């Protein structure tokens, strides 16, 4: 799969946030389980103009420009990302 067609996951975090530390743990898991996802972690405490208006809290998980989870991550977040990637895989190979 070329880079333009990859799923894009952005995880927005901030400094001094226990939930953001957990989000980084999930980012590591996602990176290991789904290496074909284009993963980017954005620390909004350290960059200007990187936070879209629709990010009202951190951590925020945004898959292909759609918020899939806000707040403390859980296994449901991981399942949504895996399911989305699986559907993508099926469509590429069966259609």
Secondary structure by P-SEA (a helix, b strand, c coil): ccccccbbbbbbbbcccaaaaaaaaaaaaaaaaccccbbbbbcccccccccccccccccbbbccccccccccccaaaaaaaaaaaaaaaaaaccc
